[in-house]
Amino acid sequence: MIGAINSGAGMLRSVVFGCLALVAVTGLASPPAAAAVAIDLPAIVGQSKATVAQVLGKPAKCEQSKYGERCAYRGGTEVIFIGGAADWITILPQGVLYSPAALEAIGLASVAPDFTGPQAMRWDAGLRETLTQQSGATVTVPLREITINPGGGGTVGMIYVKAVTR
């Protein structure tokens, strides 16, 4: 009888340790850490296709859309060039926590959103970013809108930026 209890306790211990090992291996033990900059938004917003390619690399694909040329870049970043400038930018970051601090993953300071709901955080006009142009001159650009949608596991699914054009 005591042998059966000991073997049952040993089995329970094995199951518990197995579950803990699984949690540790799959990363379920802790939430994702704040990610490094996924994309340097200030370096590309308002820039030409050539300048964006210097930052993000050569586009994998470009096509004409209703609003301008749409180019897909590495890491799930898509840029629509309106009037020849990077204007609408979609970013699919990996491992970035869904919080206002997610702005840091695109090279911006973390500030409270203007709207927060279960499916999105949004910053409406009022975000200003100081950009350095190729000439070395700096210019302050208001960003019209940034929307961050949640993905799974407490992370960001998508970041959508409208820089100039609505």
C-alpha positions in Angstrom: 0.0 0.0 0.0 2.8 2.5 0.9 4.6 1.5 -2.3 1.5 2.4 -4.3 1.3 5.8 -2.5 5.0 6.5 -3.2 4.7 5.6 -6.8 1.6 7.8 -7.1 3.4 10.7 -5.6 6.4 10.1 -7.9 4.1 10.1 -10.9 2.4 13.3 -9.8 5.8 14.9 -9.3 6.8 13.8 -12.8 3.6 15.3 -14.3 4.1 18.6 -12.4 7.8 18.8 -13.5 6.8 17.9 -17.1 4.2 20.7 -17.2 6.6 23.2 -15.7 9.2 22.3 -18.3 6.6 22.7 -21.1 5.7 26.1 -19.8 9.3 27.2 -19.7 10.1 25.9 -23.2 7.1 27.4 -24.8 7.5 30.8 -23.1 4.2 30.7 -21.3 5.9 31.2 -18.0 6.2 35.0 -18.5 4.8 37.6 -20.9 6.9 38.6 -23.9 9.5 41.2 -23.1 9.5 44.6 -24.6 11.0 44.2 -28.1 13.8 46.2 -29.6 12.9 48.6 -32.3 11.1 46.7 -35.0 11.2 49.5 -37.5 12.6 53.1 -37.3 9.5 55.0 -38.3 11.1 58.4 -38.0 13.7 57.3 -40.5 11.2 56.4 -43.2 8.0 58.5 -42.7 7.7 61.1 -45.5 10.8 59.7 -47.3 11.2 58.6 -50.9 11.2 55.0 -52.0 15.0 55.1 -52.4 15.5 56.4 -48.9 13.1 53.8 -47.4 15.0 51.1 -49.2 18.2 52.3 -47.6 16.5 51.8 -44.2 14.4 48.7 -44.8 16.2 47.0 -47.6 15.0 46.4 -51.2 11.2 45.8 -51.3 10.1 42.2 -52.0 7.3 43.5 -54.1 5.8 46.7 -55.3 2.5 47.4 -57.1 0.3 50.3 -57.9 -2.7 50.8 -55.6 -5.6 53.3 -55.7 -3.7 55.8 -53.5 -0.1 55.3 -54.7 2.7 52.7 -55.0 2.5 49.9 -52.4 5.7 48.1 -51.4 6.2 45.1 -49.2 9.4 44.9 -47.2 11.1 42.4 -44.9 9.5 41.6 -41.6 6.0 42.2 -42.7 6.3 46.0 -43.2 4.2 47.6 -46.0 4.5 51.2 -47.2 2.2 53.1 -49.4 3.9 56.0 -51.1 1.5 58.9 -51.7 2.8 61.7 -53.8 6.2 59.9 -53.8 6.6 59.9 -50.0 6.2 57.1 -47.4 2.8 57.9 -46.0 0.7 54.9 -44.9 2.8 52.3 -43.1 1.7 48.9 -41.8 4.0 47.0 -39.5 3.6 43.4 -38.2 6.0 43.4 -35.3 7.0 40.1 -33.5 7.0 39.8 -29.7 5.9 43.4 -28.9 3.7 43.7 -25.9 0.2 45.2 -26.5 0.5 48.4 -24.5 1.2 52.1 -25.2 4.9 51.3 -24.9 4.5 49.5 -28.2 5.2 52.9 -29.8 8.8 52.4 -28.8 9.0 49.4 -31.2 8.6 51.9 -34.0 11.0 54.4 -32.7 8.6 56.7 -31.0 8.2 57.7 -27.3 5.5 56.0 -25.3 2.5 58.2 -24.7 -1.1 57.5 -23.6 -3.4 56.8 -26.5 -6.4 59.0 -27.3 -8.6 56.0 -27.6 -8.4 52.5 -26.0 -10.8 49.7 -26.7 -10.7 45.9 -26.7 -9.7 45.8 -30.4 -7.4 48.9 -30.8 -5.4 51.7 -29.2 -5.3 54.8 -31.3 -3.4 58.1 -31.3 -5.1 60.8 -33.3 -3.3 63.9 -34.6 -1.1 65.4 -31.9 1.9 63.1 -32.2 4.8 65.0 -33.6 8.0 63.5 -34.7 11.2 65.4 -35.4 12.8 64.0 -38.6 16.3 64.5 -40.0 16.3 64.8 -43.7 19.1 63.6 -46.0 20.4 67.2 -46.2 20.9 67.1 -42.4 18.1 69.6 -41.8 15.5 68.7 -39.2 11.7 69.0 -39.6 8.9 68.3 -37.3 6.2 66.2 -38.9 2.8 65.7 -37.3 1.6 62.1 -37.5 -2.1 62.0 -38.3 -2.9 58.7 -36.8 -1.4 55.5 -35.3 -3.6 52.5 -34.6 -2.3 49.4 -32.8 -4.4 46.2 -32.9 -3.8 43.3 -30.5 -2.6 39.9 -31.7 -2.5 36.8 -29.6 -0.9 36.2 -26.2 -0.9 39.9 -25.1 1.2 41.0 -28.1 0.7 43.5 -30.9 -0.8 42.1 -34.1 -0.5 45.2 -36.3 0.6 48.8 -36.2 -0.9 51.1 -38.8 0.4 54.6 -39.3 -1.1 57.4 -41.4 1.6 60.0 -41.5 0.2 62.8 -43.7 -2.7 61.8 -45.9 -6.0 60.8 -44.4 
